[in-house]
Amino acid sequence: MIVEISLAVAAAVLLAYVLVCALRLAIGPTVADRAVAVDTINTLIVAIMILVGAAFDLVVIMDVALVYALLSFVGTLYVARYLEEGLK
């Protein structure tokens, strides 16, 4: 019981962080600020998915979180390359 409550509190805190990053995404003055905000949101979503998977003992959510993290990493690499060099 206490484990589920602590995982729910941790997920709520991470969700609050996602909302703060969404605010930065909306008001970020530069494209780099927005890219960092999106990357941070993706990382927080992966952490929330892992917490939910641990709370409900669902291994499939852990697998989805792993694939989502890998795709997010690749997307971040492409955005960083675009910001550095532009489209080629």
MDTraj code that builds the backbone (N, CA, C; nanometers):
import mdtraj as md
import numpy as np

residues = "MET ILE VAL GLU ILE SER LEU ALA VAL ALA ALA ALA VAL LEU LEU ALA TYR VAL LEU VAL CYS ALA LEU ARG LEU ALA ILE GLY PRO THR VAL ALA ASP ARG ALA VAL ALA VAL ASP THR ILE ASN THR LEU ILE VAL ALA ILE MET ILE LEU VAL GLY ALA ALA PHE ASP LEU VAL VAL ILE MET ASP VAL ALA LEU VAL TYR ALA LEU LEU SER PHE VAL GLY THR LEU TYR VAL ALA ARG TYR LEU GLU GLU GLY LEU LYS".split()
xyz = np.array([
    [0.0826, -0.1192, 0.0000],
    [0.0000, 0.0000, 0.0000],
    [0.0871, 0.1258, 0.0000],
    [0.1872, 0.1288, 0.0867],
    [0.2727, 0.2472, 0.0958],
    [0.3573, 0.2627, -0.0301],
    [0.3905, 0.1511, -0.0931],
    [0.4706, 0.1568, -0.2153],
    [0.3899, 0.2205, -0.3278],
    [0.2633, 0.1813, -0.3410],
    [0.1785, 0.2386, -0.4453],
    [0.1573, 0.3877, -0.4237],
    [0.1409, 0.4282, -0.2997],
    [0.1212, 0.5699, -0.2690],
    [0.2473, 0.6494, -0.3013],
    [0.3624, 0.5945, -0.2645],
    [0.4866, 0.6663, -0.2930],
    [0.5136, 0.6748, -0.4430],
    [0.4793, 0.5702, -0.5171],
    [0.4953, 0.5759, -0.6626],
    [0.3983, 0.6755, -0.7251],
    [0.2772, 0.6842, -0.6711],
    [0.1807, 0.7815, -0.7227],
    [0.2265, 0.9239, -0.6939],
    [0.2830, 0.9467, -0.5768],
    [0.3344, 1.0798, -0.5433],
    [0.4517, 1.1152, -0.6339],
    [0.5401, 1.0201, -0.6574],
    [0.6544, 1.0447, -0.7458],
    [0.6077, 1.0746, -0.8879],
    [0.5075, 1.0010, -0.9354],
    [0.4550, 1.0271, -1.0697],
    [0.3883, 1.1645, -1.0760],
    [0.3208, 1.2052, -0.9696],
    [0.2577, 1.3374, -0.9668],
    [0.3627, 1.4483, -0.9701],
    [0.4716, 1.4287, -0.8992],
    [0.5793, 1.5279, -0.9001],
    [0.6419, 1.5368, -1.0395],
    [0.6635, 1.4224, -1.1019],
    [0.7187, 1.4232, -1.2374],
    [0.6224, 1.4881, -1.3358],
    [0.4930, 1.4658, -1.3163],
    [0.3941, 1.5309, -1.4020],
    [0.3965, 1.6828, -1.3837],
    [0.4179, 1.7284, -1.2613],
    [0.4308, 1.8729, -1.2373],
    [0.5536, 1.9274, -1.3102],
    [0.6618, 1.8512, -1.3109],
    [0.7802, 1.8928, -1.3847],
    [0.7535, 1.8983, -1.5350],
    [0.6725, 1.8055, -1.5848],
    [0.6362, 1.8081, -1.7265],
    [0.5605, 1.9366, -1.7585],
    [0.4717, 1.9777, -1.6699],
    [0.3966, 2.1019, -1.6922],
    [0.4892, 2.2235, -1.6924],
    [0.5888, 2.2246, -1.6047],
    [0.6862, 2.3345, -1.6034],
    [0.7655, 2.3360, -1.7336],
    [0.8045, 2.2191, -1.7816],
    [0.8780, 2.2124, -1.9079],
    [0.7891, 2.2519, -2.0256],
    [0.6601, 2.2212, -2.0172],
    [0.5683, 2.2633, -2.1232],
    [0.5573, 2.4154, -2.1266],
    [0.5632, 2.4769, -2.0113],
    [0.5640, 2.6231, -2.0061],
    [0.6902, 2.6772, -2.0730],
    [0.8046, 2.6166, -2.0452],
    [0.9294, 2.6586, -2.1098],
    [0.9216, 2.6354, -2.2606],
    [0.8565, 2.5276, -2.2999],
    [0.8388, 2.4994, -2.4418],
    [0.7554, 2.6079, -2.5081],
    [0.6563, 2.6561, -2.4386],
    [0.5678, 2.7580, -2.4958],
    [0.6338, 2.8951, -2.5024],
    [0.7134, 2.9308, -2.4013],
    [0.7683, 3.0662, -2.3969],
    [0.9156, 3.0740, -2.4311],
    [0.9771, 2.9576, -2.4603],
    [1.1203, 2.9577, -2.4886],
    [1.1568, 3.0529, -2.5999],
    [1.2487, 3.1441, -2.5758],
    [1.2773, 3.2449, -2.6786],
    [1.3536, 3.1894, -2.7988],
    [1.4289, 3.0823, -2.7810],
    [1.5069, 3.0288, -2.8926],
    [1.4639, 2.8864, -2.9229],
    [1.5042, 2.8408, -3.0403],
    [1.4731, 2.7035, -3.0806],
    [1.5474, 2.6046, -2.9911],
    [1.6676, 2.6393, -2.9482],
    [1.7436, 2.5502, -2.8610],
    [1.6735, 2.5312, -2.7270],
    [1.6137, 2.6375, -2.6727],
    [1.5383, 2.6250, -2.5483],
    [1.4205, 2.5298, -2.5655],
    [1.3540, 2.5416, -2.6769],
    [1.2395, 2.4536, -2.7031],
    [1.2849, 2.3095, -2.7227],
    [1.3979, 2.2886, -2.7871],
    [1.4496, 2.1530, -2.8071],
    [1.4869, 2.0879, -2.6746],
    [1.5482, 2.1650, -2.5870],
    [1.5834, 2.1118, -2.4549],
    [1.4573, 2.0803, -2.3755],
    [1.3555, 2.1649, -2.3876],
    [1.2299, 2.1406, -2.3165],
    [1.1630, 2.0122, -2.3656],
    [1.1627, 1.9917, -2.4968],
    [1.1025, 1.8692, -2.5515],
    [1.1803, 1.7468, -2.5063],
    [1.3115, 1.7549, -2.5067],
    [1.3935, 1.6423, -2.4628],
    [1.3702, 1.6132, -2.3145],
    [1.3582, 1.7157, -2.2347],
    [1.3322, 1.6960, -2.0926],
    [1.1942, 1.6353, -2.0707],
    [1.0957, 1.6821, -2.1462],
    [0.9614, 1.6243, -2.1345],
    [0.9642, 1.4767, -2.1722],
    [1.0352, 1.4425, -2.2772],
    [1.0456, 1.3017, -2.3167],
    [1.1098, 1.2172, -2.2075],
    [1.2134, 1.2692, -2.1450],
    [1.2793, 1.1961, -2.0372],
    [1.1858, 1.1784, -1.9183],
    [1.1117, 1.2813, -1.8850],
    [1.0162, 1.2712, -1.7739],
    [0.9026, 1.1746, -1.8056],
    [0.8581, 1.1721, -1.9299],
    [0.7537, 1.0771, -1.9695],
    [0.8045, 0.9337, -1.9558],
    [0.9277, 0.9098, -1.9943],
    [0.9868, 0.7762, -1.9778],
    [0.9912, 0.7388, -1.8296],
    [1.0299, 0.8324, -1.7449],
    [1.0345, 0.8048, -1.6013],
    [0.8952, 0.7759, -1.5464],
    [0.7950, 0.8499, -1.5919],
    [0.6576, 0.8245, -1.5476],
    [0.6111, 0.6874, -1.5944],
    [0.6455, 0.6505, -1.7166],
    [0.6071, 0.5188, -1.7675],
    [0.6718, 0.4075, -1.6860],
    [0.7960, 0.4260, -1.6463],
    [0.8631, 0.3253, -1.5643],
    [0.7979, 0.3155, -1.4272],
    [0.7610, 0.4296, -1.3686],
    [0.6919, 0.4272, -1.2399],
    [0.5568, 0.3571, -1.2498],
    [0.4829, 0.3847, -1.3548],
    [0.3525, 0.3191, -1.3728],
    [0.3713, 0.1690, -1.3943],
    [0.4712, 0.1323, -1.4723],
    [0.5001, -0.0094, -1.4921],
    [0.5392, -0.0798, -1.3638],
    [0.6145, -0.0109, -1.2802],
    [0.6530, -0.0706, -1.1517],
    [0.5341, -0.0781, -1.0559],
    [0.4479, 0.0218, -1.0587],
    [0.3339, 0.0242, -0.9676],
    [0.2332, -0.0856, -0.9999],
    [0.2100, -0.1078, -1.1293],
    [0.1107, -0.2069, -1.1697],
    [0.1729, -0.3398, -1.2123],
    [0.3033, -0.3511, -1.1987],
    [0.3771, -0.4731, -1.2326],
    [0.3522, -0.5144, -1.3779],
    [0.3668, -0.4173, -1.4674],
    [0.3471, -0.4407, -1.6096],
    [0.4811, -0.4245, -1.6816],
    [0.5344, -0.5358, -1.7260],
    [0.6639, -0.5340, -1.7936],
    [0.6513, -0.4721, -1.9314],
    [0.5345, -0.4839, -1.9926],
    [0.5156, -0.4318, -2.1269],
    [0.5327, -0.2799, -2.1300],
    [0.4941, -0.2116, -2.0254],
    [0.5119, -0.0667, -2.0200],
    [0.6605, -0.0330, -2.0108],
    [0.7363, -0.1150, -1.9432],
    [0.8812, -0.0945, -1.9372],
    [0.9427, -0.1069, -2.0773],
    [0.8943, -0.2043, -2.1552],
    [0.9442, -0.2212, -2.2915],
    [0.9084, -0.1008, -2.3777],
    [0.7858, -0.0534, -2.3634],
    [0.7431, 0.0644, -2.4395],
    [0.8260, 0.1857, -2.3991],
    [0.8552, 0.1992, -2.2703],
    [0.9371, 0.3110, -2.2230],
    [1.0783, 0.3043, -2.2821],
    [1.1328, 0.1855, -2.2931],
    [1.2658, 0.1701, -2.3513],
    [1.2675, 0.2105, -2.4986],
    [1.1692, 0.1655, -2.5744],
    [1.1613, 0.2017, -2.7162],
    [1.1376, 0.3517, -2.7303],
    [1.0508, 0.4079, -2.6471],
    [1.0235, 0.5513, -2.6515],
    [1.1503, 0.6314, -2.6210],
    [1.2290, 0.5847, -2.5235],
    [1.3532, 0.6541, -2.4888],
    [1.4528, 0.6487, -2.6044],
    [1.4624, 0.5350, -2.6717],
    [1.5542, 0.5238, -2.7852],
    [1.5110, 0.6134, -2.9013],
    [1.3813, 0.6161, -2.9301],
    [1.3323, 0.7032, -3.0364],
    [1.3494, 0.8497, -3.0002],
    [1.3310, 0.8820, -2.8746],
    [1.3508, 1.0194, -2.8287],
    [1.4966, 1.0603, -2.8441],
    [1.5875, 0.9695, -2.8133],
    [1.7298, 0.9979, -2.8277],
    [1.7655, 1.0247, -2.9736],
    [1.7150, 0.9414, -3.0630],
    [1.7423, 0.9607, -3.2053],
    [1.6835, 1.0932, -3.2528],
    [1.5638, 1.1245, -3.2077],
    [1.5033, 1.2523, -3.2441],
    [1.5834, 1.3702, -3.1935],
    [1.6356, 1.3584, -3.0735],
    [1.7185, 1.4651, -3.0180],
    [1.8466, 1.4818, -3.0984],
    [1.9036, 1.3723, -3.1443],
    [2.0229, 1.3819, -3.2283],
    [1.9936, 1.4557, -3.3583],
    [1.8805, 1.4268, -3.4192],
    [1.8448, 1.4959, -3.5430],
    [1.8194, 1.6445, -3.5199],
    [1.7534, 1.6778, -3.4110],
    [1.7285, 1.8196, -3.3809],
    [1.8600, 1.8912, -3.3541],
    [1.9501, 1.8278, -3.2806],
    [2.0799, 1.8897, -3.2522],
    [2.1603, 1.9081, -3.3808],
    [2.1533, 1.8110, -3.4684],
    [2.2250, 1.8245, -3.5949],
    [2.1653, 1.9375, -3.6786],
    [2.0340, 1.9490, -3.6785],
    [1.9693, 2.0573, -3.7517],
    [2.0081, 2.1923, -3.6950],
    [2.0098, 2.2038, -3.5624],
    [2.0455, 2.3305, -3.5009],
    [2.1910, 2.3670, -3.5270],
    [2.2757, 2.2674, -3.5376],
    [2.4174, 2.2922, -3.5590],
    [2.4485, 2.3258, -3.7048],
    [2.3932, 2.2496, -3.7965],
    [2.4321, 2.2617, -3.9364],
    [2.3223, 2.3107, -4.0283],
    [2.1995, 2.2988, -3.9908],
    [2.0879, 2.3318, -4.0796],
    [2.0553, 2.2134, -4.1691],
    [1.9563, 2.2299, -4.2532],
    [1.9162, 2.1232, -4.3445],
    [2.0159, 2.1086, -4.4574],
    [2.0490, 1.9841, -4.4905],
    [2.1393, 1.9570, -4.6028],
    [2.0803, 1.8522, -4.6924],
])
top = md.Topology()
chain = top.add_chain()
for i, resn in enumerate(residues, 1):
    res = top.add_residue(resn, chain, resSeq=i)
    for name in ("N", "CA", "C"):
        top.add_atom(name, md.element.get_by_symbol(name[0]), res)
traj = md.Trajectory(xyz[None], top)
